[in-house]
């Protein structure tokens, strides 16, 4: 099976020059697999017996949509 994911990120920098010159805070929002498409993993090696009733079945998938937020302080 093929694997296609769309990842996105947003960054916003806020200056804190009133507190200290050159100081800033950066807000980050990152999202992985934004479209939430199913990406199946390859079948395990134990499932390659052609005489097995579960031959060729894809029973596991990669993680769904993931998001993370962060604050970064630079000084």
N, C-alpha and C positions, 0 to 999 in steps of 0.2 A: 504493500500500500504506500501511496505517496504521502508526503508530509508537507503541508502548507499552512503557515501561521502568519498573521499580521500583528506586528508589535507596534506600540505607539508610546510616546513619552512627551510630557509637557514640563517646562522649566520656567520659573519666574524668580527673578533676583530682586531683592529689596535692599536698598542701601541703608546702613545704620551709621551714617557719617555724623549724626548728632551725638552719638555715644562715643565713637572713636573713629578717627579718619582711616579710611580703607576697610572698615568692617562692613560685612554684608551677611544677609541670610538668603539662602536659595531654597525655594520650595520645589520639590520634584514629585511628579506623579508618573508612574510607569505601569503600562498594561501589556500583558503578553497574551497572545491568542485572542485579540479583541473581537473577532467575529465568532468566537466560540465554536469553531468547526471541529468535528470529531476527527481525530487522527489515531487510527488503530495501530497497535504494535504488532510486529510479526509473530506468528505462532511459535510457541516453544519447540525446541528440538524434540521433545518427547511426543509431540503431536504430529510427527511426520510419517507415521505408519499408515500406508494407504488402506490397510484393512481395518483401521480403527473407525468407530462410529463418529468420532469427533475430528476426523481428518479435514484440515483446511479451515477450521473454524477460528475466527478471530475473537477472542474472549476478553481482551484487555485493551485499554486506550491510554494515550498520554493525558496529562492533567488538562482540565478545562481552563477557562479564563482565569488569569491570575492578575492581581493588581497590588501595587505597593506604593506607599507614600513616604516621603522623607524630608527632613529639614537639614540643611548643611550650613554651618556657620563658618565664615572665613574671616580671619583677622590678621 
